[in-house]
Amino acid sequence: MAWIVLVLSGVLEAVWATALGRSEGFSRLTPSIVFIVALTASMAGLAYAMRTLPIGTSYAIWVGIGAALTVGYAMVTGTEAASVAKVLLIAGIVVCVVGLKVLH
């Protein structure tokens, strides 16, 4: 169960990071609310997962999922330039996250 919560928390990290960027310094209400809700849920899920999973592994997986999804979403929506090198590097992050799960 902790692994599922950790993965969902990583997804929520991408949600709050994207919402933070779209809030324009908290001057837009809806993205600001999405940021606060997603941040709270993401942190709560990470804290829950860390009760049974190693702290370093949990944090690395949480950040890896969040970072990969955030930049992937930005490239798909056109807010960040895509390149073969970026895609390969993001794939490397994903492989490392999976590796941490497999080695656990």
C-alpha positions in Angstrom: 0.0 0.0 0.0 2.8 2.4 0.8 4.2 2.0 -2.7 0.9 2.9 -4.3 0.5 6.0 -2.0 4.1 7.0 -2.9 3.5 6.8 -6.6 0.3 8.8 -6.3 2.1 11.3 -4.2 4.7 11.7 -6.9 2.0 12.3 -9.5 0.5 15.0 -7.2 3.9 16.6 -7.0 3.8 17.1 -10.7 0.3 18.6 -10.3 1.3 21.1 -7.6 4.5 22.1 -9.5 2.5 22.7 -12.6 -0.2 24.6 -10.7 2.5 26.7 -9.0 3.8 27.8 -12.4 0.3 28.6 -13.6 -0.6 30.6 -10.5 1.6 33.4 -11.6 2.9 34.2 -8.2 -0.4 33.2 -6.5 -2.2 35.9 -8.4 -4.6 33.4 -10.1 -7.1 31.8 -7.8 -7.8 28.4 -9.3 -4.2 27.3 -9.9 -3.3 28.6 -6.4 -6.1 26.5 -4.9 -5.0 23.4 -6.9 -1.4 24.0 -5.7 -2.4 24.1 -2.1 -4.6 21.0 -2.2 -2.2 19.0 -4.3 0.8 20.0 -2.2 -1.0 19.0 1.0 -2.1 15.7 -0.4 1.4 15.0 -1.9 3.2 15.7 1.3 0.8 13.7 3.4 1.2 10.7 1.0 5.0 11.0 1.1 4.9 11.1 5.0 2.6 8.1 5.0 4.9 6.1 2.7 8.0 7.1 4.7 6.5 5.3 7.8 7.3 1.9 6.2 9.7 2.6 3.3 13.2 3.9 3.6 13.4 7.7 3.7 16.0 8.1 1.0 14.3 5.7 -1.4 10.9 7.3 -0.8 12.1 10.8 -1.4 14.1 9.9 -4.6 11.1 8.1 -6.1 8.7 10.9 -5.2 11.0 13.5 -6.7 11.8 11.4 -9.7 8.2 10.8 -10.6 7.3 14.4 -10.0 10.1 15.8 -12.0 9.7 13.4 -14.9 5.9 14.1 -15.1 6.3 17.9 -14.7 8.8 18.3 -17.5 7.0 15.7 -19.7 3.7 17.6 -19.3 5.5 20.9 -20.0 7.0 19.5 -23.2 3.6 17.9 -24.4 1.8 21.2 -23.8 4.5 23.3 -25.5 5.5 25.4 -22.5 8.9 23.8 -22.6 10.9 22.9 -25.7 11.3 19.2 -26.3 14.4 17.5 -27.6 15.7 14.0 -28.0 18.3 14.6 -25.3 15.6 15.8 -22.8 13.4 12.8 -23.5 16.4 10.4 -23.0 17.3 12.1 -19.8 13.8 11.9 -18.5 13.7 8.2 -19.5 16.9 7.8 -17.4 15.1 9.2 -14.4 12.2 6.8 -14.9 14.6 3.9 -15.2 16.3 4.9 -12.0 13.0 5.2 -10.2 12.0 1.7 -11.3 15.4 0.4 -10.3 15.0 1.8 -6.8 11.7 -0.1 -6.6 13.1 -3.3 -7.9 16.1 -3.2 -5.6 13.9 -2.6 -2.6 
